[in-house]
């Protein structure tokens, strides 16, 4: 029996690639999206459903029926403060998983979220990333820190 993947943000670029590769490798996929019309892939092992992933009540039944939760969610650029939706999703997914006794989760973020990775980029790249997507990266880092702190034993 193949594993059941729950993919959040499946209509975005990364999500579409993940869905494609998961299906090619025999996984059963439930793709949660805001707009089901944005997913053009049709496959016998793919279920596409509209879901407000910020809603515990909407997300919980999907988490109950999966083996692994994978998030490819992205949010609009912000300029003045961290994009807190990343952490909000991490909290909601984590709480749903605890309630269901699930432990396997993957959040796909950027490489520049951990300050330790900053030394691996040139000066101009660091400046550019901080100026253009710095607040998104900060939000991603907050979600990663939450997940690290609240990981299941």
C-alpha positions in Angstrom: 0.0 0.0 0.0 1.4 3.4 -1.0 1.9 6.2 1.4 -0.7 9.0 1.5 0.8 12.5 1.1 -1.1 15.7 2.1 0.4 18.6 0.1 -0.5 22.1 1.2 0.0 24.8 -1.5 -0.2 22.2 -4.3 -1.2 24.8 -7.0 2.0 26.8 -6.7 5.2 26.1 -8.7 6.9 24.0 -6.0 3.6 22.3 -5.1 2.9 21.4 -8.7 6.4 19.8 -9.1 6.0 17.9 -5.8 2.6 16.6 -6.8 3.9 15.4 -10.2 6.9 13.6 -8.7 4.9 12.1 -5.9 2.4 10.7 -8.4 5.2 9.4 -10.7 6.6 7.6 -7.6 3.3 5.8 -6.7 2.2 7.9 -3.8 -1.5 8.7 -3.1 -1.8 12.5 -3.0 -4.3 14.8 -1.5 -3.6 18.3 -2.7 -5.1 21.2 -0.6 -5.5 24.5 -2.5 -7.4 27.7 -2.3 -8.7 27.3 -5.8 -9.2 23.8 -7.3 -9.3 25.2 -10.8 -5.6 26.1 -10.6 -4.6 22.4 -10.5 -4.7 20.9 -14.0 -3.2 17.5 -13.2 -5.6 14.6 -13.3 -4.5 11.2 -12.0 -6.2 8.3 -10.3 -4.0 8.7 -7.2 -4.7 12.5 -6.9 -7.5 14.1 -4.9 -7.7 17.9 -5.1 -9.7 19.7 -2.5 -10.3 23.3 -1.5 -9.3 24.0 2.0 -8.6 27.0 4.3 -5.4 25.6 5.9 -5.6 28.3 8.6 -8.8 26.6 9.8 -8.2 23.8 12.2 -11.7 22.3 11.5 -11.0 22.2 7.7 -7.4 20.9 8.0 -7.9 18.3 10.7 -9.8 15.6 8.6 -7.2 15.8 5.9 -4.3 15.3 8.4 -6.2 12.4 9.9 -6.2 10.6 6.5 -2.5 11.0 5.6 0.9 9.6 6.5 3.0 12.7 5.7 2.1 16.4 5.6 4.1 18.5 3.2 3.8 22.3 2.9 4.8 24.3 -0.2 2.9 27.3 0.9 4.0 30.7 -0.2 2.8 34.2 0.7 2.9 37.6 -0.9 6.0 39.7 -0.3 6.0 41.9 2.8 8.2 44.9 3.4 7.8 46.0 7.0 7.3 43.0 9.2 7.8 39.2 9.1 5.2 37.2 7.2 3.5 35.6 10.1 1.3 33.3 8.0 4.2 30.8 7.8 4.2 30.4 11.6 0.4 30.4 11.8 0.4 27.4 9.4 3.1 25.6 11.3 1.1 26.0 14.5 -2.1 24.8 12.9 -0.5 21.8 11.2 1.5 20.9 14.3 -1.6 21.0 16.5 -3.7 18.9 14.0 -0.9 16.4 13.8 -0.6 16.0 17.6 -4.3 15.5 17.8 -4.1 12.7 15.2 -0.9 11.1 16.5 1.0 12.0 13.3 4.7 12.9 13.3 5.9 13.2 9.7 5.9 16.8 8.3 8.0 18.6 5.8 8.0 22.4 5.3 9.7 23.5 2.1 11.3 26.9 2.6 14.2 28.9 1.4 17.9 28.3 2.1 18.5 31.7 3.6 16.1 31.4 6.5 18.7 30.2 9.0 21.2 33.0 9.9 24.0 30.4 9.8 23.5 30.0 6.0 24.1 33.7 5.4 27.9 33.3 5.3 27.5 31.0 2.3 26.2 33.8 0.1 28.1 36.7 -1.3 27.6 40.3 0.0 25.4 41.4 -2.9 23.2 38.3 -2.7 22.8 38.9 1.1 21.8 42.5 0.6 19.4 41.6 -2.3 17.7 38.8 -0.4 17.2 40.9 2.7 15.8 43.8 0.7 13.4 41.8 -1.5 12.3 38.8 0.5 13.7 39.5 3.9 10.4 39.6 5.7 9.2 36.4 4.0 12.4 34.7 5.1 11.9 36.0 8.6 8.4 34.5 8.7 9.7 31.2 7.4 12.4 31.1 10.1 9.7 31.7 12.8 7.8 28.7 11.6 10.9 26.6 11.5 11.8 27.6 15.1 8.3 26.8 16.2 8.4 23.3 14.6 11.9 22.7 16.1 10.7 23.6 19.6 7.4 21.6 19.3 8.6 18.5 17.5 7.1 15.3 18.6 9.3 13.0 20.7 
